Structure formats: structure tokens, C-alpha cells
Amino acid sequence: MTVFMNVVESGSITKAAEKLDVSKSVISQSLKQLENELETTLLKRTTRRQALTPSGEQFYKHCCDMHRLAEKAWEEIKTQQTVPKGKIRITAPNALMASLVVPALLDVFAEYQDVELDLVNDDHQLDLMENNIDLAIRAGQSVASNYKQRRIGEFRDVLCCAKTFSGDFRKTPYIIHQWQQRPVEHVLEHRETRENLCLQYNPRHRTNAMQTTMALIESGYGVGILPDFVVRRNNNLKACLPEHDMPLVNVYAIHPFHGSAPIGVRMAIEAIEKALFDYTKPQN
């Protein structure tokens, strides 16, 4: 079809061959094969001129329509590689979605009106293909999979309590997240002496969302763990042991695209990575 269009638009087989950088015999053979497959004559040709048959005119029109559609499809796909567009489905744990992922996404996609965010809060590791997930943000140990993953940062959990709390945090009720195992055991390291402190709790309260956990801690219902960057930015919370650290928690970005991920997914990863770095960098 491309050869046929070029012959019509060039005005001759010779000029079409020059344009496509092939021999005249290749062009002639291609036209002959096309006419044989269609079982009709498309071009009436002499040594000096050529003219479209009625069937040729109709076929040429359809070729032009298909060529325009192909060019439009090509341009749309190329544009999507430079400008984010369409739905981006992202999953993240409850502890990271509202506190990290959402602010990062709003910052980067606010000016792109054609982007549709589909956000899934879930502490379970959803299968990306089965759930049509474009990007998963996960915390903890890296899990081997066929998906592409990249470590984008880290944070520490902090055993925290209400700012006004003055009791013994070892004896106060513990608020457990749904993903934590009972009984709860935390090992904290002193920043200077490097000595470990082991704390054990039998949780009294349980929640399935970080915001609920934070509200209970703020209200003085007990202690619990929250990401360090959340505690640092909340004036109603404080660390129970400010001189001790819990282990680092790695954060990974995972996507199912074997080649280069779409521009929207790449922009989301970069934004979340930058936000995590900004939130967790040492305060002056």
C-alpha cells in the first residue's frame, strides 16, 4: 500500500523508486502482486503516463485514510512519551499513601489536566498485572519478582506518643497496625553507644489505617510506630526514645513494564523519590 501511494503521488514508477531508494523492478513487482491479490487493475500505465482506474481511485482514497490514521496513532503515542496523559493506577501502603505518595503526585501532576490518578490504599502486595496496577510503592524487604523494581529511598519507624504524654511508655497501651504481628517486639539502637534496647508489647488497640493510628496516639490512647517523617512534621507527636533508632525501612518503586515505563509512571516515581528524600533528610 505504501508503494502504491508513492507511485500515485510521484507520478511514475521511476520517481517512486528514487523516492523509496529501491529499484524500478521492486516497485513493479510490488504493484503487480497488489493487483493480483485484489484481482483488479489499479493503474493504467504506458511508457509516458499513468492513470488511476475507478478501482484504483477508490483504493487510493482508502490508503490515504489509513495513512492519516497511522500518522495520528504514531503522533499520539510519541506525544505520550513526552506528556503524561490518561489513567495512572498506583498502589501504596496506608502508611505511605496519604503522607508521601499523594503530596508528591499532586505537586507533579497539578498542571496536567489529562492525567487521571487511580490510587489504591492496600497494605497487601497486590499483583500488578491482575489488578491493572501501573506503579506500586512498597516498604520493607525487596521481594523477588518478574516486575521491574528500584529502591527509591528509606525511612525509619519511630515509637511515638502524644506530645503531652508524661507517663511510662513501656506500660502504656500499644496501638498496633493491621500488618504487625502479635506480640510486638521492637529493637532500638542507641545512636552513641550502639547498645540495643528491646521492647515488647501486647497490643490493646488495632487499626487498619495510619491516620487512625496517628489520631489515637495524638489523643493519648497509647503509643505506636509511625514513619519518622510523619512524626517530625506533626507538632502533636514526639518520639518516646529520641536518642534511639529503629532499623531502616527501604522503599521500592515497582512497575510491570518490560521496556521503558510510560512518562506518567516515570514522573510519579521521580516525584515520590524526591519527596521521600526531602522528608527524611537531616534537619538543620
ZIJOKA-V572768 format. One line per field, one symbol per residue. ss: DSSP state (2 for helix, 1 for strand, 0 for the rest). phi: phi as a letter, one per 30 degrees, with the letter a starting at -180 (. if undefined). burial: I if it has 9 or more other ideal C-beta (glycine too) atoms within 8 Angstrom, else O. Layout:
ss: ???
phi: ???
burial: ???
This chain:
ss: 02222222220022222222000222222222222222000011100001110222222222222222222222222222000001111111022222222222222220000011111110000000000000111110000000011111111111111100000000000111100000011111110000011111100011100222222222000011111222220000111000011001111111100000002222222222222222220000
phi: .ddeddddddjaddddddddhbddddddddddddddddhaccbcbbdcabbddedddddddddddddddddddddddddddcbdaidbcbcadedcdddbddedddddceccdcccdbcbdaddddddddchddaccbcjddcdadddbbdclaabdbdbbdeddbddddcdecccddddccddbbcccddcdidcbcbbbceccbbcbdddeddddedidlcacbeeddddccdcbbddbdccbdddcdcbcbbcddcddeeddddddddddddddddcdedd
burial: OOIIIIIIOIOOIOIIIOOIOOOOOIIIOIIOOIIOOIOOOIIOOOOOOIOIIOIIIOIIOOIIOIIOOOOOOOOOOOIIOOOIIIOIIIIIIIIIIOIIIIIIIOIIIOOIOOIOIOIIIIIOOIOIOOIOIIIIIIIOOOOOOOIIIOIIIIIIIIIIIIOOIOOOIOOIIIIIIOOOOOOIOIIIIIOOOOOOIOIOIOIOIOIOOIOIIIOIIIOIOIIIIIIIIIIOOIOOIIOOIOOIOIOOIIIIIIIIIOOOIIIIIIIIIIIIIIIIIOIIOOOO
